[in-house]
Amino acid sequence: MTNNSGNSIKTRPKNIDGDAEDSTRSEKKPVVYVEDPPTPPRWFSYEFIFYYIIIVIGYFVVLKMLLTRSNEYNDGLKENKGIVEGWFLGRKQDLSDTQYKIYRQNFPLLSIGLSIFLLVSASIRKNFPDKPFVRILFYNIISLGFLIFVHGSSTIIVLGIAIINFSISRIFERSKMLPAVTWIFNLIILWTCYIYEGYSFKSLSGLLSDETCVWLDSHKGFLSWETYFKVSMLRFISYNNDYYWAKSKRPVVDLKGKSAYFIAQERHQPMEHYSFSHFLAYIFYIPLYIAGPITTFNAFTAQVYNPQKTYSLADLVKASIKILLVFLGLEICLHYCYYHSFDKSDVWMTFTGAEVALTGYLVLNFMYVKFLIIWRTFRLFALFDGIDTPENMNRCVNNNYTFTGFWRSWHGAFNKWTIRYLYIPLGGKKTQFVSIWIIFFFIGLWHDLWLSWIAWALLNCVFFSIEIGIMFYFYHPKRLPLRRKWYWRFMVAIAGTFNIFLLMVANLAILHGFENSIIFIHNAFFVPGGPTAFILAYSWLFCGIMVMIELRESEKRSKEIKPF
C-alpha cells in the first residue's frame, strides 16, 4: 500500500525505477496517472508540531546512546579494530571502512589529477571548438596512460577484453544474437575474473617465457583491474546494445518534454560515432572509470559533441562547496560515532534491544553518506568536463519508505541502466514479477560472489514482489474512495514504517548474510527490552514518515522534486 509519492494515485504501480521516461517504450498502451489534488499544508499544525517534538526527542536519545558507547572506545576503556587516532579535538576516528579509507587517503592526489585533466580538456575545447575528434584523441591517449599507471601490466588484459567486446559488436552486428552474446561474454569475464582473482600471466607460460610471465605478474599496478571491470562491463553492454539498436534502426520514443539527458540517450548517434576511438573514449573515460555514475554510450558521445548545458558554472561551484561540506561533516561524525567498526567486527552481537537496531540505522546512514560523497565527486568532475550522468542518491536515505523509491534514489544511474538494458528487454511491466528476480540476482552477483549478496537479492525480491502486489491492489481505480479518506495517509504511514524495517533487514544482509541477519533481528526485538525498543522505534519512524508524506505533498504543490 505504500508509495513513494504518498497520495499519488495511479492505475498501476510504476516500474522499478519509477521513471515515466524510461517506461514509455515497455508498454504498448500508455500508463494513465490519476493524481489527487495536493492537500493544504500541514507544516505548522498541532499534529505536525507533535511529530517534530517526537523526532527531536528520538534524535536526542540516539545521540546520547551513540556517544555513551563510542566514548568507551575513545577514552581507551575498550579497543576495536578500525578505531584509530583522529585529527579532530583529540578524538579517535572510525576508519574501519576500507573503501572510504582509501578514498580519503587518495582524495588530494585524485583532485589534482582530475583538475589537470579538466584544464587540458577545456583547453582543447576552446582551441578546437569545431574538431571534437581532437577531444576524442585526447581521451584515448590520456586514458591509456592512466590505465598503465593504475593497472600496470594488467592493462593488456583490460584492453584485450575491450577489443573482444568491440569485435563482438561487428561480428554480430546483423544478428539478433548481439545483445545475448555481449551479455554472456561479459558475465563469463565478471565471474571468472573474481574466481581466479584477475587471471595470472603464468597461464600463458606456453606462449611466453617463464621470466616474462613472472615479470608481468609482478607489475600489475596498484588497482586490481577486476574490481573496476564491474563498471566497465556496464559500458560494454551499453555500447554494443546502442550500436545494435542504431544499426537496426530501432524506433526512437517520443522525446517531447523529456530531459536533455534522456534525449541524448535515446537518439541514435551517426554511425561514424560508433567507431573504435569513440568506443575507447567512452569505456575508459577517466572521471567516471573508477566508480561511475554509469552513463550510456549514446548520451556520453552526444555530450562530447554538444557539452551539457543543464548546469551552469555557478551551479557546479555551489555543488562542489556542498559536497566538501558533506565530506567534512562525515569526517567529524566519524570521530564521535564508531558503529561501523562495531558492525564490521561483530561487537554489535554483544548489544541488545534498541542499540542493535541503532547499529543498523547508523551503518545504513554511513553507507549513504559515503557513497554520496564518492559518486558526486566523480560526477562533478565529469560535469565540469561537459558530461552529464544520471544522479545517484537523489533523495536522502532517511526520506524513503518504499523499495521502489529507495532503489530509484540510492543507485539511480545503475537503476536507469538496468531499466534500459535489462528490465525493458525482459518485457517491462508485463513480466516484472519475474524479471525483478533476474534483475536483483544479477545486481547481487554483479557486486560480488558472496552469499551475503545472494541473501540481499532474495530478500529484496521477496519484499519487492509483496510491495508491487499491494500497490496493484490499493492503487487500483476501485480503491479511489479509500485513498480520499482522511485516514488514508495514516494507513500509508503505518505500512511504510513496517516497510522501513524490511528495507533495513534487506540491506543489512549485505553485511550480515542470512544467519547473522536472523541474529540481528533476534537481538534487536526478541530479547528482554526488545518489544519496547520495537514500539519506540516504530513510533519514531511513524512520525518521520508522516513528515515524508507531507514533503511529497509539498513537492506536488510546487510541482518540483526536491532531492538532496
Disulfide bonds with the S-S distance in Angstrom:
none
